[in-house]
Structures are given as structure tokens and as C-alpha cells.
Amino acid sequence: MPVSSPQPGQPVRGSRSGKPIMALFDLLGRNWALGIIWQLSGGPMTFRELQDRCESVSPTVLNRRLKELRASLLIERGERGYQLTPLGLELFGMLEPFGTWSMTWAQHLQNEKPDQEKRS
């Protein structure tokens, strides 16, 4: 059975138009898609290594996501396991700032907790 991954020009979750950005949001919004891309940014990994890094992902879901990401040309299978393609590396370069921003966000939330608890 062919892998059903969101493709620009085709209807996707949340959009009948199939605009490229909506296809990308559909793909990246799927369970573990972003986590897999994030983990592979450090270099190639085997299926087992990815499963260990992604903690609670089931083998079925991981296998499905890997197939979708391969069909979308974001990852490929190399000699040492799964790895980001040049397109996947380009996408990660745009996602990487979210990692830095998330640390700032977490700090703000942590600093805000005592004030919120006082108001409750």
C-alpha cells in the first residue's frame, strides 16, 4: 500500500486547497514527525536508536512517520541509518531557533508560576 503523506496540490487536513504551507503543517503536525526531524539533526540513526530517542513512540507509528517523511523527501535511508536530506536539513535550520526560543519561554513560564499561584 502506498504511503499517504501530505503533498502540495492535494487536499490535506485543515485545507481543501492543498497549499504547500498547509501540506507542510499537516505533515509536521503528525505525531512524532517534528521529533524525528529534531533527533536526526544530530546525524544518522538506526530505527532502534530513533525509537530510544523518541521515548514513547510505538514501532508502528515510528515506521509510518519514517515512510511519510521519506515520501516527502525530508529524510532518507543511508548506510548508517535514517538521515535528513538536504531539504530536511534546510527545514531543520528553520526549526532550530524554536529550540532556543522554547528555553526562553520555559523560563518565563517558570518565573510566572508564583504570581499565578498567588492570584488563585
Steps between C-alpha positions, in 0.01 A plus 500: 500500500646842406588741779245776540702809584372854456597641163465855367215525253296231675234554768650457849376521857374853556510605134326395183724730294816296544714810543862400567504657847187306600651174375814573704295582812307176456821298469684667787190489720491122493611318814878484527575659160675801653666286765648272235632795300643652818674177600644443153652848499786353703585248229388161371316259730373148472136416558583375851700813585214719386253296700715540812540875445130553433421323827134399487451466124365162393682309224188527282477879530875546454497283188203693357662839570829390348320390183309830481813707556686297237212544252515875572876504424594623848686188609674215324654171593878502479774253587482584872123530531246773449627850435373839396514581130628841387135612500455359851814680619368824353171451685683423825696824459168683512375295796817523710428853632187356662730299729666816628170684527345210692762541773409868536131410505554233766687750716218754469246238596710393797538861616127563458382201708536660845294803389228279352483289817460816712202610289324164529 
